[in-house]
Amino acid sequence: MTVAELETDRPVAGSRSSARLAGLAIVIGLSTVASDAKARLHDPGTSGSEDVPGTLSVIPSSESADGQPVACGFQFSATGRDPDSGPGALVKVVGSYHLRRYAVGIVGYSLKLGIYDGLAWEHPVPPHDALVRAPLAATASSVSRLPAETPGFALFFGLLGEPPGSAGAAIVDDGMLVVGFRRTPGRQPVTVVVNLRVEATQTVDGRVVRTLSTTAIDEFSACTRGLLKVPGR
């Protein structure tokens, strides 16, 4: 499976309920990352090691109805470290994030996420809980979890922790998302930074080379202007 093959953020047909997530450990983990994100994070450019954590790819993603945007976001893959899986253990997150209009005047977010050990594309695991935000943005609230149609993935829906316009602006300004998750209850939260300027990653002569572009951010910014527009104005 590749990022481009991810389905729309849809729950499994017939799902009738969703589990409320306390998510305290995830909130703490995201807050820790956010506190010094601006000081530590930068566009990754190139790296001399294949297992250095970082963003692998980001592509813009949107949905529309009757010619109007109803969801604006990204599909992404990125790697980080999972201390519970062993010293320096590499973990890959693959999924999609959207600001989504649920009703007139109500905009929340959706996150579809699957977890892989290392860089392989087999046997994804759905996280038990997860949150996402721009590094310095407010944490979302009222997060609900549903199984996804894609095996090994889970869906998370929530309300934003700040006005939708502010949430969208924070993503555009920071150019990053921080994804926090736990595989199972009781495990340490893992945080992975997604650099929205990384369009693609390839290995050239043993070096990891990342192609940087603002395309995904620019398209997200244009999409959210339509998403947040009040009908009739």
C-alpha positions, 0 to 999 in steps of 0.5 A: 500500500502507498499513501496515494492508495489510502481511501477516503476517511470512512468508517466500516459500514455498519459501525454504530458506536464510537469510543470516547478517548480520554487521551491524557497521555497523548495530550501530554506528549503533544504538549511536550513536543509543541513546547519546543517545536519551533526551536527543534524542527526544521525542513529535513533536506537531506540525510546520510542515514536511511533510518533517520526519523523524518517525513517521507511524503505529503500530498494534498487531499480534498473533498467537495460536494456540489462544487464546494469544498467539504474537507481540506487536508493531506495524505502523509507518511512519516517515521519516528521512534517508538521507545516501547518497541526497543531502543531506537526502534523505527515506526512509520505512521501513514494516514490522512488529516482533514479539516472537515465541515460537519454542518453549517458553522461546524468544522472539526477534523478527521484523522485516519492512521495506521502504524507500521514497524520500520519501513515495511508496508506490510501488517499495519496496526490501528492505534488505540488512540491518537491526536493531531495538531499544528505544533503550537496550536490548541489540542483538539477535544471530543475525539471519537474513534471508529474502525476504518475500511482499510485493514490496520487503520483507525479513524479519529474525529474531533472538534478543534481546540480553537476557531477553525480559521485559527487552526487552518492558519496555524497549519499553514504558518507552521508547515507541520503537523504533530501526530501523537498516538498509543498502540495500546492502553498503558504504552508510552505515547509516540509523537511523530512530526510531519513536515508538510513541505516534504513532497517525496523521499528517495534514496540516492547513493545511500543518502536519503534525499527529500524533495521539498515543495509548498504545493500541499500547504498552498493547496490546503490554504486555498481549500480552507478559504472555501471551506470556511466561507459562510454561505450567502456571503 
